[in-house]
Amino acid sequence: MAGNDEAFDAVVIGGGFYGSAIAVYLAAQRGLKRVLLVEREAALMQRASYNNQARVHNGYHYPRSYTTAYRSRINLPRFVQDWPGAVRQDFTKLYAIARQNSKVTARQFERFCHDIGAAIEPAPAHLRGLFEPRLIEQVFKVQEYAFDTRHLADWALHELQRQAVQVHYRTRATAIERQPGPALRVHLHHHGGTGSSVRCRYVFNCTYSGTNQLGGDFPGVSTGLKQEITEMALMAMPPALAGLGITVMDGPFFSLMPFPARGLHTLSHVRFTPHLHWQDQAGLDPYGKLHDYQAVSRVERMVRDVGRYIPAVFDARPVDSLYEVKTVLQRNEGDDGRPILFERHATLHGCYSVLGGKIDNLYDVLEKLDDEIL
């Protein structure tokens, strides 16, 4: 455990996929000799990196945000190449366009896919037959994958050890303060109630939902954040759906995706997955709200609505639900875009905040870091 006045080149706050990968990058690519990674859980990638849809996006999800879609198309092949053991490709992915209340028609969606260079073709008849034709205009077969967070966590643990990055589990950063000269002090709270602090030149705030929950001289990010408590239902699929991933869009907007870490499927629904939302603010701990939230599963309501479009889902069996805090940039609520937040804090020199909405956004972060003089 680091003690008071121990010095590091950089402290990375948050041991999710982004924080772990940035810590590895700083040591391996930027030559920082003493890097500390701080994680409040007992292991890496236990929160949002795990409790999500496990989708490696290829652009299809964002017909109203060309930039997000195009970046996904650029990043997906790199992600598959860099983490092949974590990527599951052995399923057929379908996108279906609803006849009513969709914000995109089948023709528009097909043209959009061609514009971003995403593979698309009409689904074969036996797969179209899974859908209620009165409610679905067209069904397309596409290329989209899932990832297994367990493999990513194993990779991170191995690389952090190989790069001699110190990792402190069950440790929460509480404040960042300016120090004389080009230095920062990070205050830490350890499991069991003890506290300490360390000095460093750089801080990378990768706490996702906890981005604005640091005290001291930390100014908060300049972009408004929206917090949501979400439910991702875990389902055992019937044989007809077991080898498929399905998204119906772009008004009903629900998805069935393989969840490799549990050998199940996630079920998410635009109306029923979000349980509670609020505007992020300092001092209102999102994880505290999640801890105190008395969750009542909405999986039956999800299945009831999804079954109108895909009757076979009525034979699926609910197994569990993952509840987590999801954080999005308020400015992108209207177009569903998921750009990264990368902010260099001018009033706290050497401190950066990083937030991404998709796992493949990591490459956008690393490109930003490549431009920074460290």
Secondary structure, DSSP 8 states (H G I E B T S, - for coil): ---TTEEEEEEEE--SHHHHHHHHHHHHTS--S-EEEE-SSSSSS-STTTSS--EE--STT-TT-HHHHHHHHHHHHHHHHH-GGGEE--SEEEEEEESSS-SS-HHHHHHHHHHHT--EEE--HHHHTTS-TTTEEEEEEE--EEE-HHHHHHHHHHHHHHTT-EEESSEEEEEEEEETTTEEEEEEEETTS-EEEEEEEEEEE--GGGTT--EET----SS-EEEEEEEEEEEE--TTTTTEEEEEESSS-EEEEEETTTTEEEEEETTTSEEEEEE--TT--HHHHHHH------HHHHHHHHHHH-GGGGG-EEEEEEEEEEEEEGGGTTT-----EEEE-TTSTTEEEEE-SSGGGHHHHHHHHHTS--
